[in-house]
Amino acid sequence: MTNLHRKVRTPRLRTVLASACAASLVAAYGGVAASSASTVHRTRAAGQSFAGQTLTVLDGAPTGADVKETQAYYNYLAKVFHQQTGATLQLDYYTSPSQEVTTIETSTVSGSGPDVISYGTSFVGTLQATGDFPAMSTADWNAIGGRSSFIPADLFDSGTSATNDIGVPNETNPFVLAYNTEYFKKAGITAPPHTWSQFVTDAQKIQKAVPGVYGAGFDPQDPYDPWKNMWFYSHALSGLRWISANGKKINIANAQDLAALSFYFSLDYKYHVVPPQSLTWNGADMGSAFTAGKIGMAIIASYGYTAAAVGTKVQGHLGYALLPDIPYGLTSLPKGGRPVETETTGNYWAIPKYAASKRALALAFEKVSVSPQVQLEQFKLLGWMPVNAAGVKAVEAYSAASKPFIGAESSAYPTSIAPVWSYVETGMLTAIHNISSNLATSGKWNEAYAASQLKSAQAAAQAQA
């Protein structure tokens, strides 16, 4: 079973693209096309007919537990796009963050590649640094409904300012805590935890009340999730920024982040509220364990858990809450601490400079992707949240349960748009993966080893700042 929420973080491109990358341009990995038997509807933009044209879009490959739903979404998007433009949608897939980066790098260097590129939050600074992605004009925004129609927080990663947007948000995925309401009731827990102390206590209560079940689960080997846990917790401890405002100073090898790592892994080595095997888990494994009723709470969950719970032991017993934001051992935030339950998340469409001749068609595609009918369908299939007023209205009318997620996204806290962010993010992920492997192998927490991993990650990122 794969991840129950869409992965949205991708490593950043290098600020200066190496010309050697051109030799490794990634070819198409698969595609989605509307049926040729469909009635062709023609539209015109700047006197141009789109009938018979093909638009190539780079996005994540359908994989894992939601592969059918993701494919169904792509098929639906292609169908509506074809109906409204007469053009065919061709999807080029990436199956890993590194593959996505390579494709974007080599495409911009060679001047040939996908006509529209999907990128994750905090990626915009680097894309703009390349100079290969023209800013959206007022006319461009108006062609897709107007900039003011979008949720303000979702526009943070459209551009480094409101005047140089290069990306159009098309979906969001706020993160929350998922919990089993049946287990909470058996354990006498009346409300989800607000502090990490309560989280540990609740997990212990679940284990006592429901023998054979672990109170919680985490996914330290996931290629996207774990850094978020560190980022949230270290902000709660001190509000410390991993990257200075000017993007030149990296600060992750510090007491706060070491404390965040120590607490995160203490769920295993000290409190024993997560399964020992979860040291090797990714998000898919955690989600699978949760829906199978093997754990009572899942850290870093999204609305995708709702669909995944259908037909499982958790159906009818699924609850969501904001993640705890008070550090372990405290009842309130320490001085300087900042409550962060979720980051700004999502995916954006960007049109590269080399695709100038396809820009009108690309904008038509973006308009289709953020239409109420498509946003509602992607919510039904995948639990992705809408990005504009029309989409919010459609989704909330369909499901009242979406409201907490949409509210969380509206007040989400952004990470850094500095180009060096990818090196910080991937460096932290590497550190966590290594620490988790070391703990799984040795069975003991090694704080000196953890500190050395943070130091190595900081040095590697600092070299790119």
N, C-alpha and C positions, 0 to 999 in steps of 0.2 A: 504494500500500500504506500503510495507516495504522499507528498505533502498535501494537507487539507486546506492550505491557503496558498495563493499564488505567490511565488517568490519575486520580489520586486527590486531587490538591490543588486546592482551589477558593478563590478570594479570599474574605475574610471579609466579613460583613455590617457595615454601619455600626452603631456602638453605639446611636445614636439614629436610629430609622427615620423617614424623612420621610413625612408624610401624602400628599404629592404622588404617591408611588409607587403609590398605590392605583389611579390611573387607568390604569396600564400593566400590569395583571395579565395574565400570560401565559396564554394558553389552552392546552388540551391539544395536544400535538404528534404524538400517535400513541398507540396502545394495544395491549395484549396481553390477550386474553380467552380463557378456556378454552372449549372447544366446548360449545355448549348441549346437545349430544347426550350429554355425559358423564353418568354416573350421579351423582346428587346425594347426597353424604354429609353428614349434618347433625351439627354439634357444638353444644354449648351452653356458654356462659360467662355466669355471673350470670343464668341463666334465659333467655338470649337465643339465638334460632336465627339463624344467619348465612345460611341458604339464601335465595337471591334477592337478597342484598345485593351491593353493589359497593364495593370498596376502591380508592381512587386513590393511586398511589405515584409520587413524583417521582424519576427516576433518569436517568442518561446515555443518550443515544440510541445505538442500534447504528450504528456508522459504520466505514468503511474495510475493511481486510483481514479483520478479525474480525467484520464485520457479521453474517454468517450464524451464527457461533458465539454471538454475543451475543444475537441474536434467538432462537436455539434455547434458550439459557439462560432467557430471559424466558418463552418458551413453556412450558418445562418447569416453571419456578417457578409459573406461572399454573395449569398442569394439576394439580400436586400440591396447591396451595393450594385449588383448587376441589374436588378429591377429598376433602380433609380438612376443609373447612369448608362446602362448598356455596355459597360466595360466588364472585364473579367479580373477577379482578384487572385493573385498568385502569392502564396505565403512561402517565404524562405525561413527556415527554422534554425535557431541555435539551441543547443542542448546543454550549454554550460555558460557561465559568465565569461570565461576566457575565450570561448568560441565567438561569443557576441562581440567582445572587444576586438578580436582579430578581424572579424568581418567588417566592422565599422572602420577600423584603421586602414585596412587594405583597400576598402571601397573609396574612402575619401582621398587616399593617396593616388589611386589609379584613375579616379574620376568615373568609375563605373560600379554599379551595384544596386541594392534595393532602392526603390523610389521613395519609400517611407521607412523610417527606422524607429523601432520601439526602444525607449530607454527608461531606466528606473530613476527614482528620486535622487537628488544630489548629484546627478550626472551632468547637469546642464552647464556648470562652470567650465568643465573640460571641453565639452562639445563646442561651446562658444569660443574657447581659446584657440580651436583649430581654424576658425574663420570659414569653415566649410558648411555652416548652417545659417542661412539668411534669416533675419528677424521677421516675425509676423507683422504685417502692416495692419492698419485699422481695417482696410478693405478685406484682408485675409480673415481677421477675427469676425468681421460682420458676415462673411460668407458661411461661417459655421455657427452663427447665432449670437455673436458679440461676446467680448471678453467679460463683461459684467454679468453674464448669465452663469458663469462658473463659480463654484465655491472658492472664496478667496484663499483659503489655506492650500488648496490644490494647485494654485498658480505659483506658489513659491518656487517650484522647480521648473516652471515654464521658461524662466529667464532670470538673469541676475538683476534685472530691474524691469519695471512695467513697460519700458520703452524698447526692450530688446528681447522679447520672448522668442524662443525658437521652438518650443514644444507645446503641444496641446494635450492636456490630461484626458485620458479615456477611461480610467478606472482607478479605484482606491481600495486599500486593504488595511484598515486600522486593526491594530492588535489588541487583544484582550485576554483575560483569564477565562478558560472554559472549566466548568465544574459540574459534577454529577449531583443533581439535587436530591436524588434518592439516598445517596451515601451521606450527604449533608444531614438529611433528616434522621437517618439511623444513628449518626454520630452526635445528634443534638446541636448541630451548628445552625444558627438562625439567620446568618448573613455572611456573604463572602468576605474574605479578609481584606482589611485596608492597610495593614502593616505586614512586613515580612515575618515578624514574630508570630502574628496571628496565623499567617500562612503555614508556618512550621507546626504550630499547635494544632491547627485544623487537620493537617495531613496526618499527624500522629493520632488524632481522634478517629479519623476514618479507618486507619489501620487497626485500631483496637475494636471498632464497632463492626467492621467488615473483614473478617479473617481471610487472608489470601490476597487481599487487595493492597496495593501501595497507595499512599496518600496523594502522591503527585508523580509527575514525570517531566523530564527535560530532554533536550536534544543537542548536547554539546558537539556532536560530530556533523551537524547540519551545515551545509555550505553557505547559509545565509543568516540563520537565526541568532546564534550565540552572542555575537557582538552587541545585539540589541539589549540583552540582559545586562551586560557590563555597562553600556551607555546609560541605560535607565537608572541603574543602581548608583553609579558614580555621580550622576547628576543629583540624585537624592542626598548623597553624602555631602557634597560641597558645591554643586553647580559648576564644577570644574570643566572647562572646555578641552577637548582633545586637540584642537587646532586653534592657534591664535587667530585673532580677527584678520590679520594680514596674510594668513595662510602660510606663514614661514616657520612657526615654531610648533613642534609636535610634543604633546605631553600625555603619554599613556603609561610610562614607567614610573608610577607614583604610588603613594600609600593608599590613595582612594581606590584606584583601579585594582591594586593588589587585594584590598579588602573586599572589593566587589567579586573578584575571582574566588577568593577564599570562601565567601558566603555561598556563592553559586554552587561550588563543588561540595560544600559542607552538607548540602542536601543529601549527598551520598555518603561521604566519609565520616560525618559527625552525627547527623540526625537520622540517616538511613530511611528517609521518606520517599526515595525514588528507587526503582529496581536497580540492582547492581549492573544489569546488562544495559541500562539506559546510558551508561558512559559511552556506548558505541552507537547510540541512536541518532538518527536524523529526524526531521519533522514528520516524515511519513511514519516512522516507527512509533513516535510519540502519539500521533493521531490514531494509529491502528490500535495501540494499547488502550487509549481512552475509549474509543467506540466499542472495544471488546469488554469494557468494564474492568480492566486490570489496574487502572489508576483512577484516582478520584478527581484530580485536577491536572490541567495541561497548561503549561506556561507558553505564551506566544501563540495564541489561537486566533482564528478569524471566523467570519460567518460561514466559511466553507465547511466548518464542522457540522452545521445544520443539515446539509445534504448528506454528509458522510454518516450521520447518526441514523438515518432512515433504515429501518430493518435491523438495527443492532440493539444491544442491551441498553444503550443510552437513549434511544428514542423515547421521547416523553419525559426525560429526566435531564435535559440539557439546560444549563444556566450559563450566562455570560456576565462578567463584571470587569471593571477597570482593573488593571494590574495593581498590586500593592505599591505604594510609593513612599513608605516610611521604612528606613533601614532597620535591620534586625537589632533588637535590644532597645529600640527607641519607641516613644509614643507620639512623637512629632518630629518634623523635619529639623535637622540641626541648622545652625546659623549658616546661611549661604546656600543651603540645599534647595533644589528645585524639583517640584513634583512632575515627573514625566512618566505617563502611562503608555503613550504611544508616540511614534514619530510620524512625520508626514510620509505617506506611503503611496505607491501607485505606479502607473506607467504612462508614458507620454509618447506622442507621435512627433517626429521631427523630419523635415524635408531637406535633404542635402542639396547643396548648391549645384552639383552635377545633374540633379533631376529637375532643373529649371523648366524644361520643356513639358514636364509632367505635373507642374505645380498646381494647375487648375484642377486636374483630376485627383491629385493627392488631397487637396482641400475638400473636394467632393466626398472622398473617402472618409476624411476626418469628420465631416458633417454627419455622414451616415453612422459612424461609430459612436457618436455622442447623442444620437437621436433617442427620444424616450423609449421607442420600441426596442432598439438594440440594447440600451442600458438595462431595461427591464428583463430582457431575455438573458443577458449575461449574469444578471443577479439571480434569476431562477436556476440557471445551469451551474453557476460557479460561486455565487455568493459575493461577487464583486460589487462594490458600492458605486453609486452614480457620482458624477462630477459636476453637474449643472442643475439649475433649478427645475427644469422640466423633468430630468431624470429622477431627481429626489422626489418630486410629486408622484411620479409613476410608481416608483419602488415603495415609497411609504404607504401608498394606497393599496398596494398588493400585500405588503407585510409590515405590520406594526413593529415586529421584532427588529427591523432594520434601523429603527430610530436611534437606539443607543450607539450604534456603530457610526451612523452618519453624524451624530452629535460629537462623538469622539474625534472623528476626522476633521470636523470644523474647528476644533481647538487643538489639533495636533501640533507638536513641537518639531521644528526642522533641525536637521543636522547641518553640516557645513557644505557650502558650495565650492570650497577651495579645491582646485584640481588634485591636490595631494590626498583628498579624502579616500580615494580608492585604496591607496597604499596603507592608510591607517586602518581602514575597514578590513582589508584582506590580511594585514599584519596581525590584527587582533584575532581574527578568525583562526589564523595559523597557530597563534599562541594557545588559544583555547583547545583546538584540536590536539595539539601536542601534549598539553597538560592533561587532557582527558585520557589520552592513550597511556600516558605515564601512570596515571592513577589506576586505570583499569589493569595494567600490567603488574604494578608493584603492590597495589592494594593500600597504599599509604599516601597521604597528602604531603607533598614536598614544597614548602613555601619558597625555598631558595630556588628551586627549579622554576616555579611559576614566575618569580621575579626576573629570572634570567630570560624567560620567554618574552615577557613584556619589554625588557631592555632591548632584546634583539629586534622585536617588532618596531619599537620606537626608532632605533637606529636606521633600520631599512626604510621606514617612511620618511625620516628626516633627510635622508640622502636624496629624496625626490622633491623636497619642498622648495 
